[in-house]
Amino acid sequence: MATVVRGGTVVTATGRFTGDVRVRDGRIEAVGLGVAAPGDTVFDASGCFVLPGGIDPHTHVEMPIGGGEFNAETWYTGTVAAAFGGTTTVIDHITQERGGSLSAVLEDWLERAGPQAVVDYGFHMGIIDPRPEVLEEIPVMVSRGVPSFKLYTAYRGRLMLNDGEIFAVMRAVARQNGLVLAHTENGDVIEALVAEAIADGRVGPEHHASTRPAAAEAEATQRLCRLAEMAGARLYVVHVTCKEALFEIFRARRRGPRVLAETCTHYLLFTEKDLARPDFEGAKFVCSPALRTPGDQHTLWTALATGEVEAVGSDHCPWSLAQKRRGADRFDRIPMGAPGLEERIPFLYTYGVQRGLLSLEQMVAVTSTNAAQIFGLYPRKGAVAPGADADLVIWDPTQTRTWAAASHHSKTDNTPYEGMPVEGAVRHVLVRGRPVIQNGELTDAAGSGKFLSR
């Protein structure tokens, strides 16, 4: 027996057509008209778009913050939220402990995610303590299906590496034909600006952006592009927020090395003015790098439409209101991050596609296909084609709703998207042909997602 998604408009990164999708044994068997057979299970997609399942390349699910505490998400709630947002694969950022090994953190996260996940998942490995024996583990990680490695130029004393350490990691990754991911902000400058602001009594959330300026992001982006060039490494710059950083990436591309760029949903929809919302509401918008200007938003939307920014991640890192309020007296104590796994595709559809800033095909590219190609999952993921995993989202464009923390599926009790209207929603979601959502209702159990060796 097979499953057929029938009567919808299939949308890929390169076009759209009316057709059916036949699924057998977790893979797409055929695409076209008349592919159904008697006895097939049928999912009605009439009036809907049939999309390849979304791939979110930037999440922080169940992220530890010390003392046995985590952010306001679990692998179960986070992947349920992903499915309701049309995402069927997440690639989560996990981080080495100082003094620890890469293998230890990978084993830990496999044990955390495996029993809970309802969509498929992979990992990027963050390196914060690149001792010689740690660099020797990089080939092991690649052999285990984790070929992408995250570096930070911010968060001094916690995550930040110096240039020599960055260069050493880049060379080690390049020897394995891996990919370097970089959080690019000048951490030393930020530390100085934050200290000045606190000393001057500028302690509210509205001062967060001025202490993490665009110039600090651009400087670190330029430096990492040059270091990658010297190391012979491929570079993917995460959560690009501003035109200054983007222009440094463009300059690097003109010199020859291929540098890839990602932005995030919240940088496309919110600005630094949202940090000044009254009654501590601005805390919901504290993230890193900081929110920017409407001009930066325009540049990012344009770069997505022209293919110069390849991917949109969520940087999903939600916190409870109680956790956010720990910074009520000082903005630098507010945990940085917000929910975004469930919001990514619905808000790109509503505020990008429906407003003419992106085509539906471009949305599919930046939320699914490009990430599959960049991170070693294509054509298994990110495609609606014979042989691909049957990760399918049946998207109903006729539904409308108002976004609210009371009805989203993340564990957190707040969202910066509160009260915003949204058009469209998932009707059905299949992961490897397995129904996860049917008629807008969750139908699958924890632990049904699989680790993806990339």
N, C-alpha and C positions, 0 to 999 in steps of 0.2 A: 504494500500500500504506500501511496505517496500523498503529499500535501500540495495543494495548488492555491496560490494567491491569484485570484481571478478578478478581472474587470477593472483594474487600476491603470494609472499612467505611470509607467516605470521611468524613473529619473536617475540618470547617472551624472558623472562629472562632465560628460561630453555631449549629452543630449537627452531627449525624452521620446517615448513612444508608447502607444497603447498595446498592452500585451499581458500575458499571464506568466507566472513563474512556477515551475514544477520542482518540488523538493523531494529528495529521497535520501535516507540515511545521513541526514544532516547537511547535505550538499545540494546546490542548485543543479538539477538534472537538465532542465531545458527552459528556455525563455522564448516566448512568442505566442502566436494565436493557435488555439486548438491543441494545446499540450496536455489538457486534462484527459483522464481516462475514467471509466466507470469504477466506482468504489473509492476514488480519491477523496480525502478530506479537503473541503474547500473553505478558504477564508475570503470573505467578500471584501473586495477593495474598490467597489464601484464608487465613483465620485472622489476617490482618494489618490494620493501619490504613493508609489511604492519606492522607497529609498533604501540604499544600502545602510546597514546599521551604523550609527555614528561611532567614531573612535575619538575618545577624549585623551589627548596625549599628555595631559598635565593635571594630575590630581594629588591630593594629600589626604588619604582616607585613614582614619584612626591614627592620626599622627601623634606620637608621644611628645610630651612637653616636660617630662621629668616628674619624679615623685610618684610614678604610677598613674599619672593623669594623661588624658588624651584630648584632642579637639572633639567637637561635638558631632562625631560621626562614627559609625561602625561599618565594617565591610558589608554587613547585610543591608542596613538602611541606605548606605551610600550607593550600592549597586541597584537597589530597588529604585532609588531616585534617578539613577542613570537610565534605567529601562523606561521609566515614565517620561523621561526627556528625549527618548529616541536614540540613546547611546547603548550599544551592545558590547563595546570593548573599552576598558579603561587601562591606561598605562600610568601606574602610580609611582610617585617619587619616594623612594625609601632611602635612608641615610645611615651610613656607617656610624657607629659610636666611636668616640675618641678612645684610642687604645685598642679598639676591637677590629675584627676582621670583616671583610665583605661577605664571606660565606656565612658567617653567623647571622648577619642581618637578613640575608636572603632566606635562610632557613626559618627565621622568626616570622617573616612576612608571609611565606608560603603557608605556614601553620595558621596564621591569623586569617588569611583570605580564603583558604581552601574550604573550610566548613561553612562559610557565610555567603560567598559571592553568588549572585544570581545572573551575572553577565560574565563574559570572559575578561581576563586581565593579564597584564604583564607589568614589568618593573623597569624603572631607570634607577641606577645605583649612584647615590650621592657619596662623594669621597671628601672627607674633611680632615683626614689624618694620613697623608700619603707616605707612610714609612716604606722603606724598600720592600719589605715583605708584603705590604699591601699592593704595591704596584705589580708584584709577581702574581697576585690573584686576578688581575684583569683578564688574562687569557682564560682562566677558569670560569669567570663570569660569562664571557663570550660563549664558551662551550656549553654553558647551562642556559643559554637563550636570553642573556641580559647584555646586549652589546652597546648600550648607551649609558653614559656616565655624566653625572651632574656636578658642576663646580660652582662655587659662590665667591663673589668678590665683595660681599657685604656680610654683616653680622660678625663683627670682629670679636674674637675670643670664643665664638661658638661654631660657625660654619666657614668663615672666611679663610681663604688661602692666599699666600703671597705669590708674586709673579713667578718665582723660581719653582714653587710647588705646582702651580698651574701648568707651567711649561713641561715639567716632568710627567705629570699625568697625561697631558695632551700627547706627548711623544709615545708614551706607553699604549694609549688607546689607538693612536694612529698605526702603530705596528700591528695591531689586531684588526685593522680596517673597521674600528668602531666609530661611534659618533659621540662628540663632546657636546653636552648641554651646558649653558652658562646663564646664571643669574648675574646680570651686569649692572652694578651700582658701585660707586666709589665709597667703600665702607668707612674709610678713615675720614673723609670729608663729612659724611653723614653723622658720624659720632661727634665731630666738632660742632656741627650746626645744631644737633639735638642738645648738646650741653649748653650752648649759648642760649637757646630758646628757653630752656628750663631755668637757667640763671636769671633771665630777664622776666620770668613770670609768665611766659607764653606757654601755657600748659594744656590748653583745650585741643580737641581733635582737629580744629581748623588749622592748627599749626603743623600738622603732620606733613603736608605737601611741601611747604617751604623748606623743611629740613631734609627732604629727599628730592632735590631739584632735578629737572630734566638734564641739566648739564652734567650732573654726577652720573646719570645713566649713560649719557652719550660718551663721556670720557672712558668709562669702563668698557663700553661696547667697542669703541675704537681700539682699546688696548687688547681686549680678548681676540678681536679679529686679527690683529698683528701677531699676537702670540700663536694663534692657530696657524697662521700663514708660515711662521718660522718653524713650527713643529710638524708641519705637513698634515695637520688634523682637519677633519670635517667638523664644522661648528654649527650648532642650532641655538639661536639666542631666544630664550624663553621670554614670555610676557613683555614684548616690546610695547612701550606706552606712548612714545613721543616722536615727533618728526626728526629731532636732532639725532636720536639713536638710530632711527631708520636710515637716515642719510649716511651714517657711518657704515651701515651694512651695505648700502648701495656702492659706496666708495670701495669697500673691500671686494665686492663682486667685480668691479671694473678692473681691479688688479689681477684677478684670475681665480683665487680660491673661492669655492662655493660656500657661501654662508647662508643658512636658512633662518627664517624669521617666523615667530609665532606671536600673536597677540591674544587677548582674552576678552570675554564678553563684557565685563564691567568697564574696561577701558573704552569700549565703543558706545556705552550708554550713559555713563556718569562722568562728572567732572570734579575738579578740586573744590568747587563751590558746595558740593554735597557734604563735604566734611564740616561745613559750618551750620548744618541743620541744628535747630535748637533741641534742648532737653536731652542732650547726649545722643541724639539720633545720628549725629555725624560719626559716631564710633562704628556704626555698621559699615561705613565706607573706608575704614582704615585698612589699607592693604599695602603690599610692597612689590614693586615700586608703587609710588603714590599715583592717584588719579591726576589727570592733566587738564588741558584746556579744550574748548570746542574746536579750535584749530587743529589740535593733535588728533581729535576724533575724526575730523574730515580727512586728514592725511591717511589714517589707518583704514578707514572705509575704502578710500580710493586705492590704496595699496592691495587690499584684499581683492577688489574688483579687477585689478590689472595683473594679479598673480604674483605681486612682489612681496606680499606676506603670504606664506604658504598654508598656515594653519591657525585655527582658533581653538585654544584650550580653555578650560574653565578655571584653572588654578584653584580648584575646589578645596577650600580649607575653612570650614564653618566653625563658629564658636557660639556658645550659649550667651545669652544676655548677661548672666552672672559672671562668666569669664571675661566678657568685654568690659564690664563695670569695674574690674580690677584696675583699670586705667582711668577711673573717674577723676583722679586728682592730677594725673600726668599722662599726656597722650602717648609717651614712649612706653607706657606699661599696658596699653591696649593691645591685645593679641591681634596680629595682622592677618587678615583673610576673611573670606565670605563664602557662602554656598554658591555653586554654579553648575554642578553636574546636571541637574534637572533643567536648569534655565538655559543652557547654552544654545540648543537648537531651537526651542520655541521662541526665544527672544531674537535670534538671528533671522528667523523666518518673519517675525512680526515687524521688527524695526529695520531689517535689511532688505529682505525679498519684497515684502509688501509695500515698502517705501521706494522701491526701485534702485536701491543702492547695490544690491547683488541680484543676480539671476538665481533661480532655484538650482541650476546646474553648478553655479559657483558656490552656493551654500553647501551642496553635497561635496564638492572638492575640498573646501576648507574645514569641513567638520568630519570627513570620513576618508575619502580616497587619497588625498595628499598625505595624511598621517600614515595610512597603510603603506604607501610607497616609501616614505622617509624612514619609517621605523621597522621595516623588514617584515611586513604582514601581507603585502600585496602579491598576487591576486587572491590569496585566501580570504582576506578581509577587504572591505572598501569597494566591492564590485557586485553588480548584479549580472552574473554571467555564469555559464555552465562550468562546474568544477569549483566554484567559490563556496565558502561556507554560507549556509542559508541564514545569514543575519539580515533580516528584513524588517523594515519599519513601514507600516501602513499608516500614512499621515492623513488625517481628516482635516482639510482646510476650512470646513464650515463651522467648526466649533469655536466658541469665544469664551473667555473666562477672565477673571481678575486674579492676579497672583497674590498669594497670601501665605504666611508662615503656618497658618492654621490648617492649610490644605496641601502644602507641598509634602514631599515624601522624605526629605532629609530629616535627620534626628534633631537638628538645631531648631530653636524656638524663635528665630528671627531671620529676616532677609532684607537686603537693601532694595529688593524688587517689590516690596510690599505695595499693593494697590495699583500696580501697573497692569493695563489691559494687555491680553495676549490673544492672538488669533491662531487657530490650529491646535491639534493635539493628536497623540497616538491613538489609533483604534485597536491595532494589533501589533505585537512585537514578537518576532521569532529570533532565537539565538541558536545557531546550528540546527535550524528546523524545529526547535523546541518552542512551543508557545509559552512565552513569559507573561505577556499581557494579551488578554482577549476581551474585546469590546470594552476597553478601558479598565479592566479589572486584573489584578495580579493573579496569575495562575500557577506559578512555579515556586519551588522551595529553595531554601538556603542551601548552598553547596553545589548547585547545578552548574555554576560557571566553571570554566577551566583555565588553568595557567597556560599562557601562550609563550612557547619558546620561540624567540625571534632570531 
